[in-house]
Every structure is written in C-alpha cells, then in structure tokens.
Amino acid sequence: MSAPRDPEELGTTAAPAHAAIADDATVGAVHLTVADLQRSLDYYRTQIGLQVLEQGGGEASLGTDGRELLHLVESAGAQPAGGYTGLYHFALLVPQRIHLASWLAHAARDRVGMTGMSDHFVSEALYLRDPDGHGIEIYWDRPREGWEGQVSERMTTLPLDVDSILNELDDPASAPFDGLPDGTVMGHVHLKVAAIEPTVAFYRDVLGFALMAQLGPMAAFLAAGGYHHHLGSNTWESSGAPAPPEGSAALRHYNVVVPDDAERERIVGRVEHAGMNVVDHAGEPLVRDPSGNALVLTTS
C-alpha cells in the first residue's frame, strides 16, 4: 500500500479564528535531539547550508547571518521517533526563487538525498530528512498578493517545475553555492499530532492563530497575520499516538515569537485560563500542546 500523501498536497477548507495572536507573530528556532552531533553538523553545514553559530557541551546552534534557526542537542545513540507525535518537518524559507534554484543545483551536483518536491501554489518546496529522520523543507513563497485570502481554496500540490526553477540560474552546473542566504528564516513548523480537533482548539482558541485551512480530521494549517501557515499539523503517522519516549531523536521544542512581553503575557493568561500548565524554561514560558509537542514563547 502506498504511503499517505503529505497533507500539504491535498485540498483544504478554512474556518474563522476565535482568538487573536499578534499579526507579526511567527515561529523561530527549532530544537532537536540528535544521536550524533558531529554527524548532524556535517550534514547541516554541507548538505543544507547552515552555519554553525555556537558549539559546546554536546549542543550546537545553527543558522544564517547570526540568526539561530536550529538548535541541536546530542543524546548518544538516540533512536528516531517514528510512530509518535512530534516533528513532521521544519521549513526554511529562503528570500527569493533564485536562492531555491541555487540550493537545488547544489543538491543535484552534490547528490543531496531528497524525499520530495512540490508546487503548493503559495510556494515551491523541496523536502528532505536528516540522518536522524527529522523532516526538513526548503522553500520560497510566491508573492503574497497572488495568494492572500485564497489559502483554503488554492493551497494544494502540483508537480514542481524543476526546469523552470533551474532556469533562474545562468548555468546550474557551475552556479556557486555558499550556503543558505542571509534572510533565510524559519517559515513554518509542521507537527505530527494525535488528533486534529484538540490541536485546532489549542492553537486557534488558546494561542490565537487563525485556522487557514483544514483537511477534515487529518490535517490543519494555522497562521498569524494572514500568512498561509506558520503551523501545520497532521495525523498521518501519529493518529492516537503518544509523545516520543525521553531520549528519542525527536523535537525538544520550537519557538513561537511574539512582538513583546505584553503579547506574551496575554497568551500565557489564555493558556492558564484553559487550565494548561506553563513551565519556566530558561526564563521563558514553555507550553505543551494536547499531543505533547512543546513550544516556548519568546519575544522578538
């Protein structure tokens, strides 16, 4: 039997938001456990094109232009977290289509293993998995005026026109690749969840992200400020599943970035009003969604 398609490949429907997070809220660095830190650093430097910003004590911070996008923590011998909730993929958003073309040309020349490529109407995307099985997306957004207000009707999956992308370059065979460009950000985080209804209830009605699109009980996409999605969720591999065991090569937490302390306090108040625990994490509030996925509320 064939594997289920990524929910970003399927048609969706939308519903209105009940609470409101700040329009300029977004997602930030993703924190992962890995089995072999050096192996992961080699992969993310040479295959993905991130820079190592800091390293020490079994941990490392990676990003571009001094901005942390990924934080890795080693747990020697940790096993991949298949069959549990957690990370489906994190998505690195490059500024322009030519940057996606440069990365794709590098992948072809240097034989970077990929798991898929898709045209989502709102974006063009490439998919990979790191040595621990963590899902990765590298993508660029089509101009917002072409899809704003149409996410639920138009976000889908079509075959990616690879030739059109590579035609952005004068010569794909020799185009330089010096890593992901400055301006690369964490565009969205896509989660494996146990069930969609409580996931939407948490991210929409408590945190305040708008529900941009939903595929029945199988997937949902939420965002701030009218973006196509900052958060994706699906149950393809995790329906009814528990969180991964301690020490797995899995998502530790990801950051939700809000503009200021006042906005963060408003969100924390809604979380506490909903009867959910808020835990101090290095001076910042950490919350777990109904599937056990942890997020830390940070300020920009």
N, C-alpha and C positions, 0 to 999 in steps of 0.2 A: 504494500500500500504506500502511495507517495506521501511525503511529509506535508503537513499543512502549510499553506502559504503564509508569509508574513502578513499580519493584519493591515499593514500599510498598503498592501496590494489589493485590498478589497473595497467595495463600495461602502459608504457610511452614511449615517444620518445624524443630525445635530439636535441639541436641546439647550434651552437657556440656562445661564448660570444663576445660582441662588445667592451667593456671597460674592464679594469683590476683593481680589487682591490688587495691589498697585499695578497700573498698566505697564510699568517698566520693570516689574519682577521678571526674573529669568532663572535659569539653572546655572550652576557653577561647577566647581571641580568635583570629580567622581573619585571616590576612594575604594580601592580594591585590595583584596588579599591575593597574593600570588605565591606559587610554590617555590620559585627560584628567581630571586630578584635580578641577578645578573642576566639570566636568560631573558627576562622581561624587558630589562633596559636595552639589551641588544636589539630586541625586536622593535620596541617603540622608537628607538633612535634611527635604525637603519631601514626598517620596513615602513613605519608610519610617518616618521619625520618629525617627531617631537624632540625638544631639547631637554636635557637633564638640568633642572634648576638647582636642586639640592639633593644630597645623598648622605646617609649616615644612619647607623643604628638599625640596620635592616629595613630602612624605609627610603623612599625617593619621591621627589616631586618633579613632574614633567610639565612642559607647556611650550608656549611661544612668546617671544618678546617680553619675558619676565612674568607672564600671566600663567598661574597654575591652572592646568586643565585636568590633570590626572595625578593621583597620589597612590603609590603602591606600598604595601606592607608585606614583608615576607613572612610566611609560615611554612617552614621547610617541609616539603612533601605533601602540601595541601592538595586535596583532590577536587576536581571540577564539580560544580554544584548542579548537575543535571537532575531533573525531576523535582526541583524545589522552586519556591518563589525566589525572586532576586532580580538580577540584571538581565534584560533581553539584549539591549545594546546601549552604548553611549554614542552620541553623534557629534562629530567635529564638523563645524560649519566653517567653510573657507569663504573668503570675501567675494571672489569672482569666479566665473566659469573657467577662465584660463588657469586658475590655480587647481581646479579639479582636473583639467586636462594635463597639467604638469605632473600631478600625482599619478594619474592613470598611465601616462607614458613611462614614468618610473616603475610602476608596478609591472608593466609589460616587459620592460628591459631587464629588470632585476628579479623577475619571476616571483613576485609577491603573491602568495596564495589568497584568493578571494572566494567568497561564498555566494555572491550575487551582485547584480547591478540593476537599477530600476529608475524609470521616469515616473515620478509621483504627481506630475502636473505642477504642483507647488515647488518642486525641487527635483534635482537629479542626484542620484545617490549610489554609492559603492559600499559593499558590505564585506566584512572580514571577521575572523576570530583570532584572538591572540593565543599564545601557547597554553594558557590555562582554560581556553574555551570562552573567555569573555567576548561578547559581541561588540563589534565596532562598526560605525557608519561614518563615512566621509562624504560630505555633500555640499552643494551650494543651492541657494534659494533663487528661483526666478523672481523678477521684480515684483514687489508686493502688490502694485496696482493691477497686476494681471490675475491675482487670485484672491485678494482680500474680499471677505464676505461670501466667498464661494467654496470654502473649505469642505463643508459637509457634502456638497454636490459634486465637487470636482476632484478632490484628492483621491487618487487611485493608483494603479500601477500599470505601466506600459513598458514594452521593451526599451531599453536605453539605446539611444542612437550614439554608439561609441565613435563612429567615424566623424559625426558632427562635432563631438567634443574634442577629439584629437585635431580636428581642422582649426581649432583655436591657436594651434602652435605652428610655427613655420616649418619645423622638422621634428616630429615626435621622437625620432630615433636618436637625436642628439640634444634635445631640449634639456637644459640643466635642471637638476632637482637638488635644492639645498635645504630641503625640509619643508614642513608646512609653513605658510607665510605668516608674517605679523598680521594681526587682525583675526586670526582663527580663534573661534570661541566654542564653548560647549553649547551647541544649538538646542539639543533636547536629550532627554534620558527616557529610555523605553524599558518598562518593567515587566517582569513576569509576576502575575498576581494569582491568588487563589479564586477570586470571583470578581466580576466587574461591578455589580451593584454597590457593594460596600466601598469599592475603590472610588467610584464616582462620588458617593456620598461623602467620603473623606476629602478628596482633592477639590471638589466643587463646593460642597456645602460648608466645609470647615475651613480649609485653606483659602478657598475663594477663587481658584482657577475656573475659567469658563470651559464648559464642555463644548468642544468644537465639532466633534464627530463621534459617533458610536456605531459599532457593529454588533447590535443585539447584546447577548450575554458573553460575547467573545473578546471584544476589544473596545477601548475608548481612548480618545485623544483630547487633551486639555491644554489650555494656554492662558497667558496673560496678554492684555493689550491687543487682542485680535490676531496674534500670530497663529500659524497653522497648528503647531503643537510644541509646547515645551516638555510635556509629559505624555508618553504613550504607555498603554498597559494592555496586556492580553493574557489569555488563559490557555493558549495552545499547548504549552508544555507543563502547565502548573495548575490546572483546574483542581481545586480542593487540596492542593499540596501545602505542606508546612514550610517554614523558613529553613534554610540550609543549616546543617549542624555546625557548631562552633569549630573554627579552624579550617573550614572549607575554603577553596579558592572561589570567593564569592564577593558580592557587593558588601562593603562595610557601611558606607552611607554616601549620599550625594548632597550637594549644597543647593538650597533654594535661596537665591539672592534677592533681597528687597532693598528699597532705597534708603531706609533709615530705621533708627531704633523704634520710633513711634509706630511705623507699619509693622515691624516685627512684634511689638508688644500687642498690637491689635490681633494679630494672628495667634499668638500664644494664648490670648484671652479666649478666642474661639475654641482652640484646642482643649483648654481646660474646661470650658463650659460644656464641651461634648463629652467630658468625663475621661479624656485620654491623658496618659502620662506624658509629662515633659521632663526630660533628663538633662542635666548640665553636661555639656561636652566641651571641655576646654573653654568654659565661659560663655558658650553659646547653646541655645536650646536645641535638643535633639528629640525628634518625634518619630514614632513608627506608624506606618500606615496599617490597615487591617490585615495585610499579608505579611507583616513583619519587616517590610523594607524601611530602612532608616533614612531620614533626611535631617540635615542641620540647617537651621535658619540663620543666614549670615546677612550682613549689610554691605552695600557697595561703597 
